[in-house]
Amino acid sequence: MSQYRTFTADDAVAYAQQFGGLADPAELVRAEEIGDGNLNLVFKIYDRADRSRVVVKQALPYVRCVGESWPLTLDRARLEAQTLVEHYRHCPQHTVNVIHYDAELAVMVMEDLSSHQIWRGELVKNIPYPQAASQLGYYLAQTLFHTSDFYLHPHKKKEEVARFINPQMCEITEDLFFNEPYIGHEHNAYPAQLEEDVLALRHDDELRIAVASLKHRFFAHAEALLHGDIHSGSVFVAENSLKAIDAEFGYFGPIGFDVGTALGNLLLNYCALPGLLAPREAAAGREQRLLDVKVLWLAFVERFQALAVEKTRDVALAFPGYASAFLHKVWQDSVGYCGTELIRRTVGMSQIADMKTISDEAMRVECIRHAISLGKTLILAAPHVEDIDALLARIRQNG
Amino acid sequence: MSQYRTFTADDAVAYAQQFGGLADPAELVRAEEIGDGNLNLVFKIYDRADRSRVVVKQALPYVRCVGESWPLTLDRARLEAQTLVEHYRHCPQHTVNVIHYDAELAVMVMEDLSSHQIWRGELVKNIPYPQAASQLGYYLAQTLFHTSDFYLHPHKKKEEVARFINPQMCEITEDLFFNEPYIGHEHNAYPAQLEEDVLALRHDDELRIAVASLKHRFFAHAEALLHGDIHSGSVFVAENSLKAIDAEFGYFGPIGFDVGTALGNLLLNYCALPGLLAPREAAAGREQRLLDVKVLWLAFVERFQALAVEKTRDVALAFPGYASAFLHKVWQDSVGYCGTELIRRTVGMSQIADMKTISDEAMRVECIRHAISLGKTLILAAPHVEDIDALLARIRQNG
């Protein structure tokens, strides 16, 4: 059994030579550490022709951006690798391929995605990827349906729930999504000008009860093996290609959490665009984002529905009409979790490039204010928004 | 480590001498096997003065009433013992005390409850236990609150969910509650005269979708450590005392399943009483059962609410008003699961003494017909029945 040590660039090259599954491993010569996340070392491994060939990712035993004072379990590397392996099994075209992983070293070797870009960066630059929204919806349907009670044998499902309990990573979500933005907390990172808006969240009883309910469902509703953090920074895109990465938050939770996170990042970009682009481009970009929201949801729901008809194995859940009824609950959950994503990304700790890139300070504050307001609206409206068109109408109403 | 062998009466005595925690173990001299359930050997262990002193319960590796052709995991003995230990921790006054258990032998030693009677038998004879309904509501609140996300640390909760996965026993419930009564199945045991009533269940689309949703919640909603089978045959009563036993179906599931099962058994008795008693006594008994239903629910909800105010440890779920909002969902779940209990005990495999004791055949059929009809009404009405008084009104309407 291997013993944990933090990899150097040379370690990463040697590891990729051994476990990268390449026909010409001796060609690998150097590694570049590119981790811009908070939790891991990420090495691109290059060959003699200076082409990157595979990626080596290693979990660090603490939160990187905070330091060793915030320790974090290495078991998340196992959870990430196993989540990606499961998702790849059901949606290879949109899940990064894990070539090898080692739980003790908390390391995995993955396919190189240098031909792709992180979607968030492209959204910030308003570069269109016409297939991305439908591809992400398809990914969510494939991965979530096949790990749900519709498809898994009940014995297998229960074993999988136990295999994927993820206490430490879930705790981060539990705190960052559902606690900190709604109480005074040192992690919060909103502009001082928005103090009143943030205080209004704290003092909105109906909102706080709705957020408690969303947190409770995040705790208790083991509906499917979630990605757990499927924001636009966890998605690589290229022309007609999309790949999900970074699944260390994977666990069995409510399907609407994944769907809502994905929708929320499109809406965060929607709120940010007036600060990123000239007015005419911003208006067109925003229309595109709303279309993306609609396309993502419809791609998800249509694919899930089709899978339910074709492949449901549970005799009771297969009854005609049940999948639709369930998907309506998923819809309500999705709208609510979408709202929490908007608020945790603006009020809370995990600020995003969409907003940070806005150079005009006043404009940035207004865009953030809009996202907070929209987030609140969505959380409160979630049980009442009938369908995707009603959602888009609400979003337009909100400004 | 001990190795599994089926206990003889002598084995049971020797085991009780060793592990019964008695000051005078040598006094134990004989065992009587009293298991009337389907799954286990149950020995009462007597001393020289012919007083029963402790109970030894051993799980058999198959379903007793069917035989060795239906094998069943011995791990259920661990799950039962651990569920009872957890419940005893939070409600010692209403949970049988497990003195010792051994996972390998699938055996446990429990306190003797010879001073008590099985509640179902007393209900059949219409013998009043004025405290029983409120005590059972209290037991449900204590055990379910303290194993829920309101109280358990999120790390601990996730570990407990994994420790208590119970695939084989859950599968029995999944089949017997949610599948077999709604499809043609050889296990079903309703009177031939009710074929049309049963066919009507199968062909009621709205009902089938509602049952699918209840099954899905049984699969996925890990709200608290349930007893899992808290019918009136799993409850011992005496004057001013109540003890829950038989927790081999324990797992983390929807709180409303336990509450609904408990309510359902009172209503099954309500439906049976006209066949068990003379008209005037039956009418009075039925009023008492409806009062029991109300008292049980109110005792549960008031105690859960009080615990939520005093002892909720999760900062978001502690927000004032959230517990009430959640308990309204528990209410809706309870009404739905109550309906499935009525149907699975009449249409399905697990027939009950309340009905079987009715000697007049035509009357027995009518009582069963009433229970099926009420079960269907409750499943369909569950999302719309506002509160306990509205439920009682519906029950009276139903006849």
Boltz contact constraints between the chains, C-beta under 6 A:
constraints:
  - contact:
      token1: [A, 149]
      token2: [B, 216]
      max_distance: 6.0
  - contact:
      token1: [A, 149]
      token2: [B, 219]
      max_distance: 6.0
  - contact:
      token1: [A, 149]
      token2: [B, 220]
      max_distance: 6.0
  - contact:
      token1: [A, 154]
      token2: [B, 171]
      max_distance: 6.0
  - contact:
      token1: [A, 155]
      token2: [B, 167]
      max_distance: 6.0
  - contact:
      token1: [A, 158]
      token2: [B, 165]
      max_distance: 6.0
  - contact:
      token1: [A, 158]
      token2: [B, 167]
      max_distance: 6.0
  - contact:
      token1: [A, 162]
      token2: [B, 162]
      max_distance: 6.0
  - contact:
      token1: [A, 162]
      token2: [B, 165]
      max_distance: 6.0
  - contact:
      token1: [A, 165]
      token2: [B, 158]
      max_distance: 6.0
  - contact:
      token1: [A, 165]
      token2: [B, 162]
      max_distance: 6.0
  - contact:
      token1: [A, 167]
      token2: [B, 155]
      max_distance: 6.0
  - contact:
      token1: [A, 167]
      token2: [B, 158]
      max_distance: 6.0
  - contact:
      token1: [A, 171]
      token2: [B, 154]
      max_distance: 6.0
  - contact:
      token1: [A, 178]
      token2: [B, 316]
      max_distance: 6.0
  - contact:
      token1: [A, 179]
      token2: [B, 315]
      max_distance: 6.0
  - contact:
      token1: [A, 179]
      token2: [B, 316]
      max_distance: 6.0
  - contact:
      token1: [A, 208]
      token2: [B, 319]
      max_distance: 6.0
  - contact:
      token1: [A, 209]
      token2: [B, 321]
      max_distance: 6.0
  - contact:
      token1: [A, 209]
      token2: [B, 322]
      max_distance: 6.0
  - contact:
      token1: [A, 209]
      token2: [B, 325]
      max_distance: 6.0
  - contact:
      token1: [A, 212]
      token2: [B, 316]
      max_distance: 6.0
  - contact:
      token1: [A, 212]
      token2: [B, 317]
      max_distance: 6.0
  - contact:
      token1: [A, 212]
      token2: [B, 319]
      max_distance: 6.0
  - contact:
      token1: [A, 212]
      token2: [B, 322]
      max_distance: 6.0
  - contact:
      token1: [A, 215]
      token2: [B, 316]
      max_distance: 6.0
  - contact:
      token1: [A, 216]
      token2: [B, 149]
      max_distance: 6.0
  - contact:
      token1: [A, 216]
      token2: [B, 317]
      max_distance: 6.0
  - contact:
      token1: [A, 219]
      token2: [B, 149]
      max_distance: 6.0
  - contact:
      token1: [A, 220]
      token2: [B, 149]
      max_distance: 6.0
  - contact:
      token1: [A, 220]
      token2: [B, 221]
      max_distance: 6.0
  - contact:
      token1: [A, 220]
      token2: [B, 222]
      max_distance: 6.0
  - contact:
      token1: [A, 220]
      token2: [B, 223]
      max_distance: 6.0
  - contact:
      token1: [A, 221]
      token2: [B, 220]
      max_distance: 6.0
  - contact:
      token1: [A, 221]
      token2: [B, 221]
      max_distance: 6.0
  - contact:
      token1: [A, 222]
      token2: [B, 220]
      max_distance: 6.0
  - contact:
      token1: [A, 222]
      token2: [B, 222]
      max_distance: 6.0
  - contact:
      token1: [A, 223]
      token2: [B, 220]
      max_distance: 6.0
  - contact:
      token1: [A, 315]
      token2: [B, 179]
      max_distance: 6.0
  - contact:
      token1: [A, 316]
      token2: [B, 178]
      max_distance: 6.0
  - contact:
      token1: [A, 316]
      token2: [B, 179]
      max_distance: 6.0
  - contact:
      token1: [A, 316]
      token2: [B, 212]
      max_distance: 6.0
  - contact:
      token1: [A, 316]
      token2: [B, 215]
      max_distance: 6.0
  - contact:
      token1: [A, 317]
      token2: [B, 212]
      max_distance: 6.0
  - contact:
      token1: [A, 317]
      token2: [B, 216]
      max_distance: 6.0
  - contact:
      token1: [A, 319]
      token2: [B, 208]
      max_distance: 6.0
  - contact:
      token1: [A, 319]
      token2: [B, 212]
      max_distance: 6.0
  - contact:
      token1: [A, 321]
      token2: [B, 209]
      max_distance: 6.0
  - contact:
      token1: [A, 322]
      token2: [B, 209]
      max_distance: 6.0
  - contact:
      token1: [A, 322]
      token2: [B, 212]
      max_distance: 6.0
  - contact:
      token1: [A, 325]
      token2: [B, 209]
      max_distance: 6.0
